[in-house]
Amino acid sequence: EFAASQDGPRNPLVNPLLTDFYQLSMAYAYWRQNRHEERACFEVFFRSNPFGGEFTVFAGLEEVLRFIDSFEFKEDEIDFVRSILPNAEDAFFAWLERLNCKKIKMFAIKEGTVVFPYEPLLRIEGPLAIAQMIETTVLNLINYPSLVCTNAARYRLAVGSEKKLFEFGARRAQGPDGALSASRYAYMGGFDGTSHVLAAKLFSIPVSGTQAHAFVQSFTSLDDLPNDSLCVGHVDSLKLTALQWRKELGYNENDPKFYHIHDGEFAAFIAYAYAFPTKFIALVDTYSTLDSGLKNFVCVLLALAQAGFIAVGCRIDSGDLAYLSLCAQDLFQQLANRIESKQIQASWLTNTQRSDAIHALRTQKIIASNDINESVLLSLRDQNHAIDAFGVGTHLVTCHNQPALGCVYKLVEINNKPTIKVSNDLSKTTIPCAKQPYRLISAHGLMLLDLLVPTNHAAPEIGERILCRHPFDHQKKAYVTPAKVIPLHKLVYDGGATEAVQSRPSLDDIKNYVEKQLRLVRYDILRSLNPTPYKVSVSPQLFSFFVGLLESNEPIRELVA
């Protein structure tokens, strides 16, 4: 059962077989050469930021820790490996039966940290075979979480801190696992809640939702509701009270101006308000937002206010969202002013009920959905809309603008000797050595750059004038004198013996940390249009060693006429 274990992976599909075949075939080849216990060091990093931006939010670390801490082959899993490696020796499978991650050490950047290309998110040290074997699963548990968390953070930056964001993407996500992961990491990245009930249960995420157009369509007339059995709060019949308000507001169905007011929609709103008097949100665009939906909605919200309840608001799911939101806001404020000045007399109201009606109108929230993406949010911001909350689905959970992050898992040391992977594409050449990333901070508290230093070298010091080199361009270099130096890697796993493994932060703790992280990054790095690249540099010693190792491993062609 999903999330049955408090310590192991939340998803039962996360097990040693969630891997690529070549991880197992390499493990056997290492074992056959008696190299499986040699010390190896791998690093996880990505080469470019997603969505045309210049930052990424690191996510998925907790799931990685859950996986490696519980890593072991079950009998049926070993039987399957035996079937796909039929020529492997029996002793290899006996070794698999005993295999775990107790000899693995993992260093990691804190989950929720804003990170940048080429810096190691994770550094995994341990026996070559097992350190290699966990590659695919580790990447699977980091790539999508970091991608969707970054996407959510970009949406949060687009709307600002005052607006609410709700994830509505379960129906469009890539399967059940994609839906659950999207809910978790969208919340981590800055969303306020989800419509996904299972995610709310598993991860304690606030759940939210309204109704579908089908609910509104299922009511065809006011005859679908009884007159005398909708007693709510201080009113004997919510239906009759809403009809009273409709008449008072002049929404007369016999008037040609109001022919478009839909009685079935009106009945649906009354029924939903009766079921949820304290959480009433109406979907107002089933027939016509301006001619029917909003007019029906205000009649029901005023009936609820008279009963002693304050409706939450309305949702608009189609049309010109900025324009319609401003029309809705204008309608609410105009009616509040007219009731306050008694232009709308509503003579049956007590003073308290009149105050409640005015308060209800002035506090209504406007929620918008309808295939919203980051570009739409940025455009709406420029249009001075009146929307208070957004429901976002498809573009958030599918990461439509970029469906993969591209994290890689590369060997950087074997038996304490640096290794390098050479490529004609210099950006795909790996930076050798086990590395510790440091974040250098200015006297004004601004992030200056991240510096990669070999783990066996001294850390940069506060007040030291440091030469920082671009790893792939010898012409790009700068001196930095940091006022603060933050080591980004911490030991998070040591064969299960580290206390850090037992003290995992809560989802809300990580969410709050992401918010704080984004406040530390310069605006020009975070902005959507033409963001400034953040510098990830290497120390002079690492640069010199890198260049030397590259030259010694790069073949020199001989030209023949």
Salt bridges, closest charged atoms under 4 A:
GLU37 OE1 - LYS103 NZ 3.34
GLU38 OE1 - ARG35 NH2 2.81
GLU43 OE1 - LYS435 NZ 2.65
GLU62 OE2 - ARG10 NH2 3.13
GLU62 OE2 - ARG66 NE 3.05
GLU62 OE1 - ARG184 NH2 3.01
GLU63 OE2 - ARG10 NH1 2.22
GLU89 OE2 - ARG32 NH1 2.13
ASP90 OD1 - ARG82 NH1 3.08
GLU119 OE2 - ARG439 NH2 3.74
GLU125 OE2 - ARG39 NH2 3.57
GLU125 OE2 - ARG123 NE 3.07
ASP192 OD2 - ARG156 NH2 2.80
GLU253 OE1 - ARG246 NH1 3.95
ASP263 OD1 - ARG246 NH1 2.94
ASP285 OD1 - HIS213 NE2 2.86
ASP317 OD1 - ARG315 NH1 3.53
GLU340 OE1 - ARG362 NH2 2.90
ASP371 OD1 - HIS395 NE2 3.42
GLU374 OE1 - ARG154 NE 3.06
GLU413 OE1 - ARG39 NH1 3.29
ASP450 OD2 - ARG439 NH2 2.77
GLU515 OE2 - ARG519 NH1 3.20
ASP524 OD1 - ARG522 NE 2.95
